[in-house]
């Protein structure tokens, strides 16, 4: 299934994609969030005949594909080819930082550069949505705790990230710096999360081309590691790192400007498009 949240910010309704048709799930669930992401709950949705659901007219805004995200966890330097472009050593363990949930927006909402930003950058990433509570989970069992997958643009202000002291979170958590969606693709539709092609264009020019096969730590290894440190809850999102081609890695570096358009795609997970604006 491809689960969707659509409508005005803060008032999104649940839906699912029936081919190219968006259908309303409001009669069956209140929202797409951690409260309904268990295997049993998702199976109940699978048993609904999509044709019995009302079609949504027009082209409504798509919201973040998961509501009420508890933790937004991000893994840094998790692609061997991206680590090489930045000159960073391969980490011994997954590098963890947080993105504030207030940064989360819809997949096609504008990305607004914060005041004074000169080094805002793009990062296409595979998002993993937890569906079952995970604590001390083994690698072998880890994927059983995944509800599904989505696209995340881990937008990053590099000056804030590297020059303002403290953790990377400062450069990762600006408002609108977490486009998520367009839909949550349940795990049964993703045969292998470690073999997904991914790309990102800026103004029609290809910047990032990669595949989740070059992850240093797989999705299962990340879940094993994190669940050994703290409990992962349904509705938590893990953004698993980015392939090469970020602006910071170019010589000279290239960063976003007002008016730029980012287009992201991950195989089987849909597309995102964001226009860059300036925060007031």
N, C-alpha and C positions, 0 to 999 in steps of 0.2 A: 504493500500500500504506500501511497504518497499522501501523507497527512499535511494539511495546510491550515494556517490561520489567516483570516482575511478581514479587512475593514479598517476603520480609523484607528490610529494609535491609542492603545488603552481600552479599546472596545472591540477587539478582534473576535470573530466567530470561528468555530471549528469547521473544517471541511476536508474533503478528500478529492483527489484528482481521478476522474473516470475517463481515461484517455486524455483528450484535450479539454474535457468539460470539468469545471469546478462544481462540486456538489456540496450542499449544506448538511453538516452533521449535527446541527444544534438540537435536533429532537432526540439524539442519542447520548451526547456528551456535552458538558459545559465548556470544555476547552481542551486543547492539546497540551497537556502538562504532565508533571510527574505523577499525578493522581490516577492517570489512566494509561500508563505506559507498560504495565505488566504484560506478560505473555497472554494471560487469560483475558485481560481487557482488550488487547489488540485482536485476539482471536474472535471475540464477539463482534468487533467491527468488520472483520473479514467475512463474517457470515451474513452481513447485510448486502442485499442486492443493490449495487450502486444506482441502478435505474430507478429504484424506489425513492431515492433522495431528490429533493428539489434542486434543479440546476440554478446556479447563481448567474444572474444576468449581468451583462456588461463586463468590464475589466476592473474589478475592485483592487485596491491596494492589497498587497500581500504583507502580512506582518511577520515577525520572527516566527519560525516554525515550531518553537517551543515557548510556552508561556511560563511565567513565574520560575525562571531558572534559579536554582539554588546556588550552585557554585559554577563559575565559568573558569575552568582550569586550562592553562595553555602550556604546551611543551615547546621549548626553544631549541634551536640548532638540532633538529631531529631528522634532517636529510643530509646524507653524506656529501652530496654535490653542493648543497647550500652552505654547509660548514666550510667547504673548500673555497667557495667564492668570497666568504668573509674572512678567511684566514684563521678560523677558529679551530681549536683542537676538537677531536671527536670526544664527546663527554662519556664518562664512565657510567653515569646514571642519567635518566631523563631530567632535563633542566625544567623546573616548574616555576611558573609565575601565574598570577591571577589577572584577569580582566574584569573590571567592575561590571556588574550586570546592568548598570545604568548606561553603559555604552551600547547595549544591544538595540539594533533597529532591524527593520525589514530588509529583505534582500535587494530591493530596488529603491530604497530611500536614499536621499542625498547624504553624502558624507561631508561633514562640516569641519573644516580646519579650525583649530582653536586660535584665539588671538595670539598673534606673534609667531605662529608656526611657519617655519621655513623648510622643515625636514620631514614632512608627512610622507609615508611610504605605504606600499601595498603588500599583501601576503595572502595568496590563495591557500586554504587549508581544508583538510578533511575534518569535519566535526563529528564527534561521537556522542550520542545521547544515551545516558544510562537509563535502563528500564527496570532494574531490579537491584535492591540494596546489595552492595558489594563491600565486604570486609575480609581481608586475608584471602583473597581469591587467587587461585593458581592460574598460570598462563593457559593451561589446558581448558579451564572452565570459564575464562574471562569473557569470551564473546557471548556466552549465554546470558550475561548481565547487560547486554546492549539492546536497547529498543530499536535504534536505527541510526542513520547517518545523514549528514547534511553538509552544505558548503558554509564555510566561515571565511570572511575577509578580515584577517587580523590586522586591521589598519594600525599603523605605528608612527608615532612622532619620535624620530630618532634622537633629536636633541634632548627632548624630555627623558627619553629612555636611557641615554648614555651619559648625559652631562649634568643632570640635576640631582645627582647623588641618590643613594638608595636603590630600590629595586626597579626592574623593568616596568613594573605595573604603572608607573607614572606616565610612560609614553604609550601605554597600551589602552588606557581607560578613558580617554577623552570621549565626550558625548559623541555618539554616532559611529564610534570606531569598532563596532561589532556587528556588521551586517550578517544575518543568519537565515539560511533558507536557500531556495524558495519553499522547499517542502522537506519534511522528515520522511526519508525512505526507510521503511522497516527492514530489519536485518535479513529477513528471508529473501529480499530482492537484491541483496548485495552478496554475490557468491564468494568474493574474496576481497576484503577491504585492503589487502596488500597488493592489489593489481588494478588500480584505478588511474586512468590518465587524467591530468589536470592542467589547466592553463589560465593565464590572466593577460588581458590586453589593456593597454592605455591608449586612448584615442585611436583605436584600430590597429595599433602596432603591438605585436606579440612581445611580451616582456618575460613571462614565466611559462615554461613548458616542463612538465615533470610527470612522475608516476609515484604512487605510494609505495611501489616496490623498493625505492631507495631510502625509505625510512630507516634510521639507525635502530630505533625501538619500535616494534610493531604495536598495533592497537592492543593486542592481548598482553604484551609485555608492559605497556604503559598502565593498563588497568591493574595488572598484578602488582606493579610497583606502588601506584598511588593507593590502592586498597590496603596495602601493608602499612601505610602511614596514617590513613584516616578513612572513615567510611564514605563511600560514594553512594549518593541517594538518587532515586528516580527523579529525572528532570535535570540532573547535573549535566553539564556539557564539557567535553574535553576537546580542545582544538589542538591538533596533533603535529603542527609544524608545517613549514613551507619549503617548496623546492627552490632551486636557484632562479635568479632573475629579478630580485628585489632591487629597488632604486639605490639603496645604500651600497650594494655590491658592485655598482657600475663605476667605471673610471672615465671621467669624473662622475660622482654620484648624481642621480637624477631623482627629483622629488616632485610630488604632486603640486599642481597649480589650480587656482579657481577656474572652473570651466572644464577641467579634464573629465573624461569618462572612463571608468573602469568596467571591464566585462570579464566575468569569471565563469569557469565551467569545470565540473568534475564529472567524469563518465558515469552516467546513470543517475546522477543527483541533480541535474538541471543546470540553470544559469542564473547569474546575478548581473545586474547593471546598476552602477551608481554614478551620479554626477557629483563633482566636488564643488562645494560652496565654502563660504567664509562665515564662521560663527560671529554673531553680533558682538 
